[in-house]
Amino acid sequence: MKDSEIINLGKAVFGIFFSIGTLCLLGALITKDNWFAGAGYLLIVFGVPVNLLCILGFLTYGVINTSKFKECMIAILILTANIPIAFTYAVIGLGYFN
């Protein structure tokens, strides 16, 4: 894999989960429909394992192919940016619906 492909893959996974999470949060806040809140909760439930598998994959690839380790760490850092965002979205969503 090329260096840019590794980072772009990390950005793509980040972007997918960030976009869906934002859509769920905004949908819940705008429409006040619990379906969006439930979808956001399911996104957290299923998104965490997917993101962890991606992080594990990048880490494994970086350890095996040491010349790509730096790029894999950058991709992992991009993916971990979803953690505080998801936490913030969950706090907003839980606070809004309580």
Secondary structure, DSSP 8 states (H G I E B T S, - for coil): --HHHHHHHHHHHHHHHHHHHHHHHHHHHHH--HHHHHHHHHHHHHHHHHHHHHHHHHHHHHHHSGGGHHHHHHHHHHHHTHHHHHHHHHHHHHHHH-
